[in-house]
Amino acid sequence: MNMIAKERLLLTADKSRLVADGDPEGATLYCTPGTEIPDSAAKLFGLVDGRLGEGTVLVVEADEGGLIRVRIFDTIADEAIDVANMRFTHEFRLIGENEIDEGGLLEILKEVRLDVQAALISPEKETLWVSFPGRDKAIEALQEHIDDDIAAGRPHLPVGDATAEKVEKLKAMVLGGSAPSGSDPGNDPATGAKEALPGGDKEKAPGQDKEKKPDGDKGAGSGTKGAAPDDLTLVKGVGPKVAEGFAKADITTFVQIAAIDPASPPAVEGTRATTNWAGIVESAKEIVAAAAAAEGSGDDAASGDGGGVTGDAGQKAD
């Protein structure tokens, strides 16, 4: 029998726990008094008699070494199903946090024949495996995030920490202002996306006018006032609305974001109390470091042919 909610509860931005109405960490409404709550969700969030209890929290990695585990439901006759470049059978397959990106996770969650379970830790510190919490809501959130990535020409973020891989994918975009020639950053096989929006739209971003860019670096290297604005949507956690808010706050480069104190961030339109400023700042620092490293190696090559990132190079950016 399902539990009946007796209070208004909100889901946190990372969807790992429920909080009381009014809690600043609450991001989306989960239930109101009278709402039926599945037993699996009640167990997941540690609800007691329709109210918040001690709670359970999603762990980053289970004792068995996997973030999620997946198999074909017992009621399905298929012997094997291929999804997101992985093969699943009736035996659970553990998937670590660096094995799939968001697109792959989305495909797995959307495959109704697959039993997807998440690793949890109970108040008694026991590792539990339960049906993936809020599966439908997770699908909606992932799809929205991936659509934003495709529209902005960003690679999909790995589910876990794959900083080196992400930096490599971003290098060309940071230094060139767009995806590498001939590539389609939105065409990720894991999502089945067919086509990304034209990268040319980026020159219409708030405060960004290539014809008015001063000669010199493209913003990622200096971040000084007057430097050409960067495409801030390349920063993890920054979408078009937040990027516009940064522009209004006169924050237009990766270096400026990297210098922000996450504990005391500026007032930026589009951000909320639950905004992960630490993640935004760290992502900006990674982009700046990647740009500096690539630019340093590029200077050696440019010295032989008179090229570089100033003078004529600035005029050829288009």
C-alpha positions in Angstrom: 0.0 0.0 0.0 1.4 3.4 -1.0 2.1 6.1 1.6 0.0 9.3 1.8 2.0 12.5 2.1 1.0 14.6 5.1 3.2 17.6 4.3 4.4 19.6 1.4 7.9 18.4 0.3 10.4 19.7 -2.2 13.1 17.8 -4.1 16.6 19.1 -4.1 18.3 20.2 -7.3 20.4 17.0 -7.5 17.2 15.0 -6.8 19.0 13.1 -4.0 16.7 14.0 -1.1 13.5 15.6 0.0 13.4 18.8 2.1 10.6 20.6 3.9 8.7 23.4 2.2 10.6 26.6 2.6 14.0 25.0 2.8 16.4 27.0 0.5 17.8 23.8 -0.9 14.3 22.8 -2.3 14.3 23.1 -6.1 11.0 21.5 -7.3 7.7 20.5 -5.7 7.6 16.7 -5.0 4.3 16.3 -3.2 1.5 18.0 -1.2 -0.7 16.6 1.6 -2.8 13.8 0.2 -0.4 12.8 -2.6 0.2 9.1 -2.9 3.9 8.2 -2.6 5.2 4.8 -3.9 6.7 2.5 -1.3 10.0 2.5 -3.1 10.1 6.4 -3.0 9.1 6.4 0.7 12.0 4.0 1.4 14.4 5.9 -0.7 13.7 9.3 1.0 13.3 7.9 4.5 9.7 9.1 4.9 7.8 8.1 8.0 4.0 8.2 8.1 4.0 10.7 5.2 6.5 13.0 6.7 10.3 13.5 6.6 12.2 11.0 8.7 16.0 10.4 9.0 16.2 10.1 5.2 18.4 8.2 2.9 21.0 9.7 0.7 22.3 8.7 -2.7 26.0 7.7 -2.6 28.5 8.6 -5.3 29.7 5.0 -5.6 28.4 1.8 -4.1 30.5 -0.8 -2.3 30.3 -3.1 -5.3 32.0 -0.4 -7.5 29.0 0.8 -9.5 26.9 3.9 -9.6 23.9 2.1 -11.1 23.2 -1.5 -12.1 21.0 -2.5 -15.0 19.4 -5.7 -16.3 16.5 -6.8 -18.4 13.3 -7.2 -16.4 12.4 -10.8 -15.6 9.1 -10.4 -17.4 10.9 -9.5 -20.7 11.7 -12.4 -23.1 14.6 -10.7 -24.8 17.9 -12.4 -24.1 20.0 -9.3 -24.7 19.3 -5.6 -25.4 21.9 -3.2 -26.7 21.5 0.4 -25.4 24.1 3.3 -25.3 26.8 1.0 -26.8 26.3 -1.5 -23.9 24.8 -4.9 -23.9 22.4 -5.9 -21.1 21.1 -9.3 -20.2 19.0 -10.7 -17.3 22.0 -10.5 -15.1 22.8 -7.1 -13.5 25.5 -5.1 -15.1 27.3 -2.6 -12.9 28.0 0.8 -14.4 30.6 3.1 -12.9 30.3 6.8 -12.8 32.8 7.4 -15.7 31.4 4.7 -18.0 28.6 6.7 -19.5 27.8 10.3 -20.2 24.4 12.0 -19.7 23.2 10.9 -23.1 23.9 7.3 -22.4 22.1 7.4 -19.0 19.1 9.0 -20.7 18.9 6.2 -23.3 19.1 3.6 -20.6 16.4 5.2 -18.5 14.1 5.6 -21.5 14.4 1.9 -22.4 11.3 0.5 -20.6 12.6 -3.1 -20.8 15.5 -2.4 -18.5 15.4 -2.6 -14.7 17.6 0.3 -13.6 18.6 0.5 -10.0 20.6 3.1 -8.0 23.0 2.6 -5.2 21.8 4.1 -1.9 23.0 4.2 1.6 20.5 3.8 4.4 20.6 5.5 7.8 22.1 2.3 9.1 25.0 2.8 6.6 24.0 -0.3 4.6 24.3 -0.1 0.9 20.9 -0.7 -0.8 19.9 -1.1 -4.4 16.5 0.3 -5.3 14.6 1.2 -8.5 16.1 4.4 -10.0 14.3 7.2 -8.0 12.1 9.6 -9.9 12.9 7.9 -13.2 10.3 9.9 -15.3 11.5 13.2 -13.8 15.1 12.2 -14.3 14.4 11.5 -18.0 12.7 15.0 -18.4 15.6 16.8 -16.6 18.3 14.9 -18.6 16.5 15.5 -21.9 16.2 19.3 -21.2 19.9 19.5 -20.2 21.1 17.6 -23.3 18.9 19.7 -25.6 20.6 22.8 -24.1 24.0 21.2 -24.7 23.2 20.5 -28.3 21.8 24.0 -28.9 25.0 25.5 -27.5 27.3 23.1 -29.2 28.6 21.6 -26.0 29.7 18.0 -25.5 27.6 16.1 -23.0 29.0 16.0 -19.5 30.1 12.6 -18.2 28.0 11.2 -15.4 31.1 11.1 -13.2 34.3 13.1 -13.2 36.1 12.9 -16.5 37.9 16.3 -16.4 40.7 15.5 -18.8 38.4 14.2 -21.5 36.1 17.2 -21.1 39.0 19.7 -21.3 40.2 18.0 -24.5 36.8 18.4 -26.1 36.5 22.0 -25.1 40.0 23.2 -26.2 39.1 23.8 -29.8 35.9 25.6 -28.8 37.6 27.8 -26.3 40.4 28.9 -28.6 38.4 29.0 -31.8 35.0 30.2 -30.5 33.3 27.3 -32.1 33.5 23.5 -32.6 36.4 22.0 -34.6 36.0 22.2 -38.3 33.9 19.4 -39.7 32.7 18.2 -36.3 29.2 18.2 -34.9 29.5 18.6 -31.1 25.8 17.9 -30.7 25.8 14.6 -32.7 26.5 12.3 -29.8 25.7 8.7 -30.6 24.5 8.1 -27.1 21.7 10.5 -27.5 20.7 9.7 -31.0 20.8 13.4 -31.8 20.9 14.0 -35.5 22.0 17.6 -35.8 23.2 20.5 -33.6 22.1 24.0 -34.1 24.5 26.2 -36.2 27.4 27.4 -34.2 27.1 30.7 -35.9 24.3 31.6 -33.5 27.0 32.1 -30.8 28.0 35.5 -32.3 24.6 36.8 -31.3 25.1 36.0 -27.6 24.5 38.9 -25.2 27.3 41.4 -25.4 29.0 39.5 -28.2 29.7 41.2 -31.5 32.6 39.8 -33.5 33.0 42.9 -35.6 33.7 44.9 -32.5 36.1 42.4 -30.9 39.4 44.1 -30.0 42.5 42.5 -31.5 44.3 40.1 -29.2 43.2 37.0 -27.3 39.7 35.7 -27.5 39.0 36.2 -23.8 40.0 32.9 -22.3 43.5 34.0 -21.7 43.2 37.3 -19.9 39.8 38.1 -18.6 40.7 41.7 -18.2 38.2 44.5 -18.6 37.7 45.2 -22.2 38.7 41.7 -23.4 36.5 40.1 -25.9 33.6 38.2 -24.3 33.7 34.4 -24.0 30.9 32.0 -24.7 30.1 31.4 -21.1 27.6 28.6 -21.9 30.7 26.4 -22.2 31.0 26.6 -18.4 29.3 23.7 -16.7 26.1 24.9 -15.0 25.8 28.0 -17.1 22.9 28.1 -19.6 21.8 30.9 -21.9 19.8 32.7 -19.2 22.6 32.6 -16.6 25.1 33.7 -19.3 22.9 36.7 -20.0 22.8 37.4 -16.3 26.6 37.4 -16.2 26.7 39.8 -19.1 24.4 42.2 -17.3 26.7 41.9 -14.3 29.7 42.8 -16.5 31.1 39.4 -16.2 32.0 38.2 -19.7 35.1 36.0 -19.5 36.1 32.7 -18.2 38.8 34.2 -16.1 36.3 36.5 -14.3 34.2 33.5 -13.4 37.2 31.6 -12.3 38.1 34.4 -9.9 34.6 34.3 -8.1 34.5 33.2 -4.5 31.9 30.4 -4.5 31.1 31.2 -0.8 30.3 34.8 -1.7 29.1 34.9 -5.3 27.9 38.1 -7.0 24.2 38.7 -7.7 23.5 37.3 -11.2 20.2 37.1 -12.9 19.1 33.5 -13.6 20.9 32.0 -10.6 19.1 30.6 -7.6 19.9 29.8 -4.0 20.6 26.2 -5.1 23.0 27.2 -7.9 26.3 25.2 -7.6 28.8 28.1 -7.6 31.7 25.8 -6.7 31.0 23.7 -9.8 30.7 26.8 -12.0 34.0 28.3 -10.8 35.8 25.0 -11.0 34.6 24.5 -14.6 35.7 28.0 -15.6 39.2 27.3 -14.1 39.5 24.1 -16.1 38.6 26.0 -19.3 41.1 28.7 -18.6 43.9 26.2 -17.8 43.1 24.2 -21.0 43.2 27.4 -23.1 46.5 28.6 -21.5 48.1 25.2 -22.2 46.9 25.0 -25.8 47.8 28.7 -26.4 51.3 28.1 -25.0 51.9 25.2 -27.4 50.4 27.2 -30.3 52.8 30.1 -29.7 55.7 27.9 -30.6 54.1 26.8 -33.9 53.1 30.4 -34.7 56.6 31.7 -34.3 57.7 30.0 -37.5 55.1 31.5 -39.8 54.5 34.9 -38.3 51.0 33.8 -37.0 49.6 34.2 -33.5 46.6 35.3 -31.7 47.0 39.1 -32.3 46.8 41.4 -35.3 45.6 39.6 -38.4 44.5 36.5 -36.5 41.9 38.6 -34.7 40.5 39.8 -38.0 40.3 36.2 -39.3 38.2 34.9 -36.5 35.1 35.0 -38.6 
